[in-house]
Amino acid sequence: MSNKIGSEVLSRRALLRSAVSAGAAVLAAPALAQAPIDDLINAPRRGTWDDQFDAKVTRSAVGVVSNNPVLGPAGPANIQQAIMDYQRIVSGGGWPEVNASTRLQLGVVDPSVQALRKRLMISGDLEASAGMSSSFDSYVDSGVKRFQARHGLPSDGKMGEYTLKAMNIPADVRLRQLETNQVRLQSMSGDLGSRYVMVNIPAAYVEAVENDRVALRTNAVVGRIDRPTHAINSKIYEVILNPYWTAPRSIVEKDIVPLMRKDPTYLTRNNIRLIDGRGQEVAPETVDWFAPKAPNLMFRQDPGKINAMASTKINFHNPNNEYMHDTPQQGLFNKLMRFESSGCMRIQNVRDLTSWLLRDTAGWSRQEIERVIAARQNTPIKLAQEVPVYIVYITAWSAKDRVVQFRDDIYERDGNQELALQTTTGVERPAGAPDEDLLPQ
């Protein structure tokens, strides 16, 4: 790419100037930076920024993923840069709304694609030299995928319901969202430790960070709006392999008792035992399930394949009886809306996280972890050194590569209902509905 000669460079510059005169002057929103291609793109002989812009954003959505953590000392400066970029976009008139009479995807020709192109150019997701035609070509497809990746959406290139809604949130609303999250990031800019775990609730994912780099990032299922996961700074002190599951009182009252009224075999089928205050097992058929109050008993599920926590439970200090754990329903991690729990966090690839946590705990290699899990033997393990965990609510951030990320304001804490897309479109679970992941079927 660095071998392009003067006439080609001038041609691209002329095309960019044409786009600017047509109203795309706010294309200064940062494009993706990604080593090692950056060395070529940013070389002095490449010329001015307008010559580099199209090269920087000719990337797939994969390039949006970063090894830079969300939290840490650089967080406030990174989001401040994003705020400055979005201030320029807003002062330039923002971006156009995209309205289509047909579903926009690769191969479609429709007049609304021109507005889509301009929208993507302004946010830095599409190169200016892609032009302003009505064709949804491979350039637009790549730009939509990059936009989707930055907003936590499936990068399929199709303008579905949530992609369109996220795209049509005005630039000034996004700017205020960045400003709101700047305060949150400033509160987490101190020394977080050389090794720590972060759970970002709106993003529904986990980062294991070591020496200010992400060593592991994986999806999570977090609490729904009526049973939210609590933000907290704490420390992970224990991993339990093949855990028992003890049902929280809220789930006993809201979920298990109603199920037992419908199906008296529910507890037996799911290996859930009733234990009284003396440690004695109580037969389910001796309990009056239609009494005004749920029985004052422990509801404990044996380890095994159908255990609600599957292979692993990760404990951290907190007053909310919340923890991280495995799940037998791995398909939940493929869902767009992973806000379905009663507050605890289901972790995809939990054995990778467990191995990382137990790295400095003698005798717990990955092989030994797998052996114990296969044996289905309940095994609590105290960490040799507790690992900090930060459960945070961050809906907008930017890493040092200047790729700006946004997520749905699922708990409606950003002060603008437009940002709570998945809540306002009626997808939240009704209050009192069973927790389909944590509660055995």
VMD Tcl script that draws the C-alpha trace (Angstrom):
set ca {
  {0.00 0.00 0.00}
  {2.93 2.30 0.70}
  {3.99 1.91 -2.96}
  {1.09 3.97 -4.34}
  {2.50 6.68 -6.60}
  {1.68 10.37 -6.79}
  {-1.20 10.27 -9.25}
  {-3.07 7.68 -7.21}
  {-2.49 9.67 -4.03}
  {-3.74 12.85 -5.68}
  {-6.79 11.00 -6.98}
  {-7.70 9.80 -3.52}
  {-7.11 13.25 -2.05}
  {-9.35 14.79 -4.68}
  {-12.09 12.28 -3.87}
  {-11.75 13.02 -0.17}
  {-11.99 16.77 -0.79}
  {-15.14 16.11 -2.77}
  {-16.65 14.17 0.13}
  {-15.75 16.98 2.53}
  {-17.47 19.54 0.37}
  {-20.56 17.33 0.36}
  {-20.83 17.59 4.13}
  {-18.42 14.94 5.46}
  {-16.02 17.39 7.07}
  {-16.25 15.62 10.40}
  {-14.39 12.57 9.18}
  {-11.69 13.34 11.71}
  {-13.20 10.77 14.06}
  {-10.33 8.38 14.72}
  {-9.93 5.30 12.59}
  {-8.59 2.02 13.83}
  {-4.91 1.75 14.70}
  {-3.44 -1.71 14.51}
  {0.18 -2.87 14.55}
  {2.15 -3.74 12.55}
  {0.33 -2.16 9.62}
  {0.42 1.17 11.48}
  {4.13 1.45 10.83}
  {3.42 1.55 7.12}
  {0.36 3.74 7.35}
  {1.96 6.31 9.64}
  {5.30 6.53 7.86}
  {6.25 10.16 7.10}
  {6.36 9.49 3.38}
  {2.67 8.61 3.48}
  {1.77 12.30 3.49}
  {-1.07 14.03 5.29}
  {-3.87 12.40 7.32}
  {-6.36 12.42 4.43}
  {-4.04 10.10 2.53}
  {-3.91 7.73 5.49}
  {-7.55 7.68 6.52}
  {-8.83 5.23 3.94}
  {-5.95 2.87 4.60}
  {-6.55 2.83 8.34}
  {-10.19 1.83 8.15}
  {-9.87 -0.81 5.45}
  {-9.98 -3.42 8.21}
  {-12.37 -6.11 9.26}
  {-14.27 -5.98 12.54}
  {-11.64 -8.30 14.04}
  {-9.34 -5.29 14.31}
  {-11.66 -3.66 16.86}
  {-10.65 -6.21 19.50}
  {-7.84 -4.87 21.67}
  {-5.46 -6.21 24.31}
  {-5.76 -2.90 26.14}
  {-7.88 -3.15 29.30}
  {-10.97 -1.01 29.86}
  {-9.78 0.10 33.32}
  {-6.48 1.46 34.51}
  {-4.46 4.68 34.54}
  {-4.89 5.34 30.81}
  {-8.69 5.06 30.89}
  {-9.54 8.72 31.61}
  {-7.09 10.08 29.01}
  {-8.35 7.66 26.37}
  {-11.99 8.57 26.89}
  {-11.08 12.28 27.00}
  {-9.61 11.88 23.52}
  {-12.84 10.19 22.41}
  {-14.85 13.08 23.90}
  {-12.79 15.57 21.89}
  {-13.35 13.56 18.72}
  {-17.10 13.40 19.31}
  {-17.24 17.11 20.15}
  {-15.86 17.73 16.67}
  {-18.47 15.42 15.17}
  {-21.29 17.18 17.02}
  {-20.02 20.64 16.12}
  {-19.92 19.51 12.49}
  {-23.60 18.66 12.53}
  {-23.50 15.06 13.73}
  {-24.44 12.22 11.41}
  {-27.51 11.51 9.28}
  {-30.30 9.16 10.30}
  {-30.43 5.95 8.29}
  {-33.93 5.03 7.10}
  {-34.41 2.17 4.70}
  {-37.46 0.72 2.97}
  {-35.68 -2.63 2.72}
  {-33.25 -4.57 4.91}
  {-29.79 -3.33 4.04}
  {-27.09 -5.94 3.53}
  {-24.40 -6.92 1.05}
  {-25.64 -6.72 -2.54}
  {-28.61 -4.41 -1.90}
  {-28.94 -1.24 -4.00}
  {-31.07 1.41 -2.32}
  {-30.93 5.22 -2.03}
  {-30.68 4.95 1.77}
  {-27.22 3.37 1.40}
  {-25.86 6.85 0.69}
  {-26.96 8.02 4.14}
  {-25.50 4.82 5.60}
  {-22.17 5.49 3.91}
  {-22.04 9.05 5.25}
  {-22.99 7.84 8.73}
  {-20.17 5.29 8.73}
  {-17.66 7.76 7.32}
  {-18.37 10.31 10.04}
  {-17.84 7.78 12.83}
  {-14.64 6.50 11.20}
  {-16.03 3.08 10.26}
  {-15.81 3.60 6.48}
  {-13.08 5.16 4.37}
  {-13.94 8.38 2.58}
  {-12.69 7.03 -0.75}
  {-15.49 4.43 -0.72}
  {-17.66 7.09 -2.33}
  {-21.36 7.88 -2.03}
  {-23.09 5.34 -4.29}
  {-26.37 3.57 -3.47}
  {-24.75 0.15 -3.57}
  {-24.18 -1.87 -0.37}
  {-20.81 -3.18 -1.50}
  {-17.94 -4.88 0.31}
  {-16.68 -1.53 1.64}
  {-20.01 -0.79 3.30}
  {-20.21 -4.38 4.54}
  {-16.81 -3.99 6.23}
  {-17.85 -0.63 7.71}
  {-21.07 -2.02 9.16}
  {-19.18 -4.97 10.67}
  {-16.71 -2.60 12.30}
  {-19.57 -0.49 13.67}
  {-21.25 -3.62 15.03}
  {-18.07 -4.82 16.72}
  {-17.65 -1.43 18.44}
  {-21.21 -1.67 19.79}
  {-21.09 -5.26 21.02}
  {-23.36 -6.51 18.23}
  {-22.92 -9.61 16.04}
  {-20.60 -8.60 13.21}
  {-22.68 -10.00 10.37}
  {-22.84 -6.87 8.20}
  {-26.65 -6.86 8.21}
  {-28.64 -3.83 9.24}
  {-30.89 -5.60 11.71}
  {-33.07 -4.03 14.39}
  {-30.41 -3.32 17.00}
  {-27.74 -2.26 14.52}
  {-30.13 0.29 13.01}
  {-31.26 1.55 16.43}
  {-27.67 1.90 17.66}
  {-26.67 3.67 14.46}
  {-29.50 6.18 14.73}
  {-28.66 7.34 18.25}
  {-27.66 10.99 17.71}
  {-24.04 12.03 18.03}
  {-24.77 14.46 20.88}
  {-26.36 11.62 22.89}
  {-23.25 9.49 22.35}
  {-21.12 12.44 23.44}
  {-23.03 12.75 26.72}
  {-22.68 8.99 27.22}
  {-18.90 9.34 26.91}
  {-18.91 12.19 29.42}
  {-20.98 10.13 31.88}
  {-18.56 7.22 31.65}
  {-15.52 9.45 31.97}
  {-16.49 9.97 35.62}
  {-16.79 6.21 36.13}
  {-13.41 5.55 34.56}
  {-11.73 8.28 36.60}
  {-12.86 6.48 39.76}
  {-11.06 3.33 38.52}
  {-7.81 4.93 37.39}
  {-5.67 4.11 40.42}
  {-3.43 1.12 41.10}
  {-5.65 -1.89 40.42}
  {-2.90 -4.47 40.99}
  {-0.55 -6.31 38.66}
  {-3.16 -9.05 38.18}
  {-6.89 -8.47 38.40}
  {-10.25 -9.52 36.99}
  {-12.78 -7.04 35.61}
  {-16.44 -7.80 34.87}
  {-18.09 -5.09 32.77}
  {-21.82 -5.52 33.33}
  {-23.19 -3.70 30.23}
  {-20.64 -5.39 27.96}
  {-21.38 -8.77 29.62}
  {-17.78 -9.85 29.45}
  {-14.79 -10.53 31.68}
  {-11.18 -9.42 31.36}
  {-8.28 -11.07 33.19}
  {-5.58 -8.39 33.18}
  {-1.90 -8.83 33.86}
  {0.70 -6.06 33.72}
  {-1.82 -3.71 32.09}
  {-2.55 -6.12 29.23}
  {-5.59 -8.35 28.74}
  {-4.46 -11.95 29.20}
  {-7.98 -13.39 28.77}
  {-11.29 -11.92 27.65}
  {-14.46 -13.99 27.64}
  {-18.22 -13.56 27.56}
  {-20.46 -13.59 30.61}
  {-24.13 -13.71 31.49}
  {-25.00 -11.06 34.08}
  {-28.04 -9.97 36.06}
  {-31.21 -8.78 34.40}
  {-32.66 -5.38 35.23}
  {-35.01 -6.66 37.98}
  {-32.22 -8.75 39.56}
  {-29.08 -6.75 38.72}
  {-25.47 -7.72 39.24}
  {-23.98 -5.34 41.82}
  {-20.95 -3.20 41.05}
  {-18.25 -3.81 43.66}
  {-14.48 -3.79 44.22}
  {-13.47 -7.01 45.95}
  {-11.05 -9.93 45.92}
  {-11.40 -13.48 44.63}
  {-10.36 -15.82 47.42}
  {-11.61 -19.29 46.43}
  {-12.34 -21.59 43.52}
  {-14.61 -24.59 44.08}
  {-14.46 -27.44 41.61}
  {-17.63 -29.54 41.34}
  {-19.55 -27.20 43.65}
  {-22.78 -27.81 45.45}
  {-25.38 -25.25 44.47}
  {-27.31 -23.72 47.34}
  {-30.37 -21.86 46.08}
  {-30.61 -18.25 47.30}
  {-33.72 -17.46 49.32}
  {-35.02 -15.23 46.53}
  {-34.94 -18.09 44.01}
  {-36.54 -20.48 46.51}
  {-39.43 -18.07 47.03}
  {-39.87 -16.75 43.49}
  {-39.04 -19.83 41.45}
  {-38.64 -23.19 43.21}
  {-41.75 -23.13 45.39}
  {-44.05 -22.25 42.44}
  {-42.41 -25.04 40.42}
  {-42.93 -27.56 43.22}
  {-46.61 -26.65 43.33}
  {-46.85 -27.59 39.66}
  {-44.47 -30.57 39.68}
  {-43.76 -32.33 43.03}
  {-40.92 -34.34 41.40}
  {-38.93 -31.24 40.45}
  {-36.42 -31.38 43.34}
  {-35.78 -35.12 43.02}
  {-35.33 -34.93 39.25}
  {-32.73 -32.21 39.66}
  {-30.78 -33.76 42.55}
  {-31.77 -30.95 44.93}
  {-31.86 -31.98 48.58}
  {-33.61 -30.24 51.47}
  {-31.43 -29.77 54.56}
  {-32.73 -28.53 57.91}
  {-30.91 -26.48 60.56}
  {-29.42 -29.62 62.15}
  {-27.93 -30.81 58.85}
  {-30.56 -33.51 58.39}
  {-32.13 -34.22 55.01}
  {-35.89 -33.56 54.74}
  {-38.12 -35.43 52.29}
  {-39.85 -33.03 49.81}
  {-43.18 -34.81 50.21}
  {-43.30 -33.85 53.91}
  {-43.31 -30.12 53.07}
  {-46.48 -28.07 52.59}
  {-45.62 -26.29 49.32}
  {-48.85 -24.27 49.42}
  {-48.05 -22.64 52.76}
  {-47.94 -18.80 52.83}
  {-44.16 -18.82 53.35}
  {-41.45 -20.92 51.71}
  {-39.96 -23.60 54.00}
  {-37.03 -22.50 56.15}
  {-34.71 -25.13 54.69}
  {-31.50 -25.23 52.68}
  {-32.05 -26.20 49.03}
  {-28.77 -27.81 47.93}
  {-28.05 -29.40 44.57}
  {-25.45 -32.17 44.31}
  {-22.42 -31.78 41.99}
  {-22.84 -33.20 38.52}
  {-23.65 -32.45 34.91}
  {-27.02 -30.87 35.68}
  {-25.72 -28.77 38.57}
  {-26.66 -25.13 37.98}
  {-23.00 -24.12 38.36}
  {-21.66 -27.09 36.35}
  {-17.93 -27.57 36.97}
  {-16.82 -24.42 38.80}
  {-17.72 -21.71 41.31}
  {-15.50 -18.66 41.89}
  {-16.04 -16.85 45.21}
  {-15.23 -13.23 46.02}
  {-15.99 -11.21 49.15}
  {-19.36 -9.45 48.86}
  {-22.57 -8.93 50.86}
  {-24.90 -9.90 48.00}
  {-24.29 -13.66 47.83}
  {-23.03 -13.22 44.25}
  {-20.28 -15.24 42.60}
  {-18.97 -16.33 39.21}
  {-19.57 -19.81 37.89}
  {-19.81 -22.25 35.01}
  {-23.15 -23.22 33.44}
  {-24.52 -26.33 31.74}
  {-26.27 -24.07 29.22}
  {-23.33 -22.94 27.09}
  {-25.62 -21.71 24.33}
  {-26.46 -18.65 26.44}
  {-23.05 -17.17 25.59}
  {-23.98 -16.97 21.92}
  {-26.96 -14.72 22.63}
  {-26.91 -11.00 21.98}
  {-28.72 -10.22 25.22}
  {-26.79 -11.87 28.01}
  {-28.69 -10.17 30.85}
  {-30.59 -13.15 32.22}
  {-29.27 -14.10 35.64}
  {-30.36 -13.36 39.20}
  {-27.18 -11.37 39.87}
  {-24.47 -14.02 39.69}
  {-22.22 -14.18 36.63}
  {-21.96 -17.13 34.27}
  {-18.50 -17.25 32.70}
  {-17.71 -18.72 29.28}
  {-14.45 -20.68 29.13}
  {-14.43 -20.67 32.90}
  {-11.68 -23.30 33.08}
  {-9.31 -20.90 31.32}
  {-10.09 -18.26 33.94}
  {-9.73 -20.85 36.72}
  {-6.28 -21.86 35.46}
  {-5.24 -18.21 35.35}
  {-6.49 -17.61 38.90}
  {-4.79 -20.71 40.29}
  {-1.48 -20.14 38.50}
  {0.33 -19.27 41.75}
  {-1.49 -21.85 43.89}
  {0.77 -24.88 44.22}
  {-0.50 -28.21 42.91}
  {-3.17 -26.84 40.60}
  {-2.02 -27.22 37.04}
  {-4.58 -27.27 34.24}
  {-4.21 -31.05 34.09}
  {-5.00 -31.42 37.78}
  {-7.99 -29.12 37.49}
  {-9.38 -31.22 34.65}
  {-8.75 -34.46 36.57}
  {-10.68 -33.30 39.62}
  {-13.57 -31.99 37.52}
  {-13.81 -35.33 35.73}
  {-13.94 -37.10 39.11}
  {-16.94 -34.94 40.15}
  {-15.46 -34.55 43.60}
  {-16.44 -31.39 45.50}
  {-13.11 -29.58 46.00}
  {-12.74 -26.08 47.50}
  {-9.38 -24.39 46.72}
  {-8.15 -21.30 48.53}
  {-6.04 -19.06 46.33}
  {-2.46 -18.66 47.54}
  {-2.90 -14.94 46.90}
  {-6.28 -13.28 46.55}
  {-6.87 -11.66 43.16}
  {-8.66 -8.27 42.95}
  {-11.94 -8.25 41.06}
  {-13.69 -5.12 39.85}
  {-17.32 -5.45 38.80}
  {-18.11 -2.21 36.97}
  {-20.80 -0.49 34.94}
  {-19.11 1.06 31.91}
  {-21.21 1.68 28.78}
  {-18.65 3.69 26.78}
  {-14.86 3.65 26.68}
  {-11.88 3.94 24.38}
  {-8.59 2.13 24.54}
  {-5.32 3.76 23.53}
  {-5.88 2.61 19.94}
  {-8.69 5.24 19.82}
  {-11.40 2.75 18.91}
  {-14.50 4.02 20.73}
  {-16.75 1.34 22.20}
  {-20.41 1.69 23.22}
  {-22.76 -0.73 24.96}
  {-26.45 -0.78 25.79}
  {-27.36 0.97 29.05}
  {-29.19 -2.14 30.26}
  {-29.79 -0.83 33.81}
  {-30.81 2.66 32.60}
  {-28.11 4.52 34.53}
  {-26.83 6.85 31.80}
  {-29.70 9.32 32.04}
  {-31.14 8.83 28.55}
  {-33.68 6.17 27.73}
  {-32.50 6.11 24.09}
  {-29.39 4.29 25.30}
  {-31.33 1.42 26.91}
  {-32.17 -0.23 23.59}
  {-32.68 -3.78 24.82}
  {-34.88 -2.61 27.68}
  {-37.06 -0.17 25.76}
  {-37.77 -2.72 23.03}
  {-39.42 -5.04 25.52}
  {-36.92 -7.88 25.70}
  {-36.34 -7.80 29.43}
  {-37.65 -10.72 31.46}
  {-40.84 -10.06 33.45}
  {-40.37 -9.72 37.20}
  {-40.59 -13.06 38.96}
  {-39.90 -15.17 35.88}
  {-37.59 -18.17 36.42}
  {-33.86 -17.77 35.89}
  {-33.43 -20.14 32.97}
  {-29.68 -20.46 33.43}
  {-29.25 -20.71 37.19}
  {-32.43 -22.64 37.88}
  {-32.35 -26.33 36.79}
  {-35.09 -27.39 34.42}
}
mol new
graphics top color blue
foreach p $ca { graphics top sphere $p radius 0.5 }
foreach p [lrange $ca 0 end-1] q [lrange $ca 1 end] { graphics top cylinder $p $q radius 0.2 }
display resetview
